[in-house]
Amino acid sequence: MLLFYLFSYIELRFLRKCLYRTQVDNNIHACVYKIKGTTVASPYQFWISDSSHHFLRGALYFNTTPNNDSLAPAIDFLAKDITHLVSTFRWRK
């Protein structure tokens, strides 16, 4: 039960800070979050849904101790890829 409340708190807290939000003709809803901090384990997270049958969630993790100051070039490069993935995503029929 505590995990559910914690997850709900985190989702509500970052929902207002959605960097990219879309609602395209194909009924695709998406949101990309940037979590700030130098020791954040996952600086970018996103979700995509059609709000009825499909849900996809993704996060950027590195297999190293988080130090986002030194990882900044890689994070910036992958953030562009995440934004492109979310903006061009389509569900298969």
C-alpha positions as CSV (number, residue, x, y, z in Angstrom):
1,M,0.0,0.0,0.0
2,L,2.8,2.4,0.8
3,L,4.4,1.7,-2.6
4,F,1.1,2.7,-4.3
5,Y,0.9,6.0,-2.4
6,L,4.6,6.7,-3.1
7,F,4.2,6.1,-6.8
8,S,1.1,8.2,-6.9
9,Y,2.9,11.1,-5.1
10,I,5.8,10.9,-7.5
11,E,3.5,10.8,-10.5
12,L,1.4,13.8,-9.3
13,R,4.5,15.7,-8.3
14,F,6.1,15.5,-11.8
15,L,3.0,15.6,-13.8
16,R,3.1,19.4,-13.9
17,K,6.7,19.3,-15.2
18,C,5.9,17.3,-18.3
19,L,8.4,18.5,-21.0
20,Y,6.6,17.0,-24.0
21,R,2.9,16.2,-24.0
22,T,1.0,15.2,-27.1
23,Q,-2.4,14.1,-28.2
24,V,-2.3,13.2,-31.9
25,D,-5.0,12.0,-34.3
26,N,-4.2,8.4,-33.7
27,N,-5.3,8.8,-30.0
28,I,-1.8,8.7,-28.7
29,H,-1.1,10.4,-25.4
30,A,2.5,10.8,-24.2
31,C,4.5,12.7,-21.7
32,V,8.3,13.0,-21.1
33,Y,9.7,14.0,-17.7
34,K,13.1,15.4,-16.9
35,I,14.1,14.8,-13.3
36,K,16.7,17.3,-12.2
37,G,19.6,16.6,-9.9
38,T,23.3,15.5,-10.2
39,T,22.8,12.1,-8.7
40,V,19.5,11.2,-10.2
41,A,19.4,7.5,-11.3
42,S,17.0,8.2,-14.2
43,P,17.1,11.7,-15.6
44,Y,14.5,11.1,-18.3
45,Q,11.3,9.0,-18.1
46,F,8.3,8.9,-20.4
47,W,5.0,7.2,-21.0
48,I,2.8,6.6,-24.0
49,S,-0.8,5.4,-24.0
50,D,-3.9,5.2,-26.1
51,S,-5.9,5.6,-22.8
52,S,-7.8,2.4,-23.3
53,H,-5.7,-0.6,-24.3
54,H,-2.0,0.1,-24.6
55,F,0.6,1.6,-22.2
56,L,4.3,1.9,-22.7
57,R,6.7,3.3,-20.1
58,G,10.4,4.0,-20.6
59,A,13.3,5.4,-18.6
60,L,16.9,6.3,-19.3
61,Y,19.4,4.5,-17.0
62,F,23.2,4.2,-17.2
63,N,25.1,1.2,-15.9
64,T,27.3,3.3,-13.7
65,T,27.1,5.5,-10.6
66,P,25.0,8.5,-11.5
67,N,27.0,11.7,-11.9
68,N,24.9,13.7,-14.4
69,D,27.5,16.4,-14.7
70,S,29.9,14.1,-16.5
71,L,27.1,12.2,-18.3
72,A,25.5,15.5,-19.6
73,P,26.6,15.0,-23.3
74,A,25.2,11.5,-23.4
75,I,22.0,12.5,-21.6
76,D,21.5,15.4,-24.0
77,F,22.0,13.2,-27.0
78,L,19.6,10.5,-25.8
79,A,17.0,13.1,-24.7
80,K,16.7,14.1,-28.4
81,D,16.2,10.4,-29.3
82,I,13.5,10.0,-26.6
83,T,11.7,13.1,-27.8
84,H,11.8,11.8,-31.4
85,L,10.6,8.4,-30.3
86,V,7.6,9.8,-28.4
87,S,6.7,12.3,-31.1
88,T,6.7,9.7,-34.0
89,F,5.3,6.7,-32.1
90,R,2.4,4.8,-33.6
91,W,0.6,1.7,-32.4
92,R,0.5,-1.3,-34.7
93,K,-2.9,-2.3,-35.9
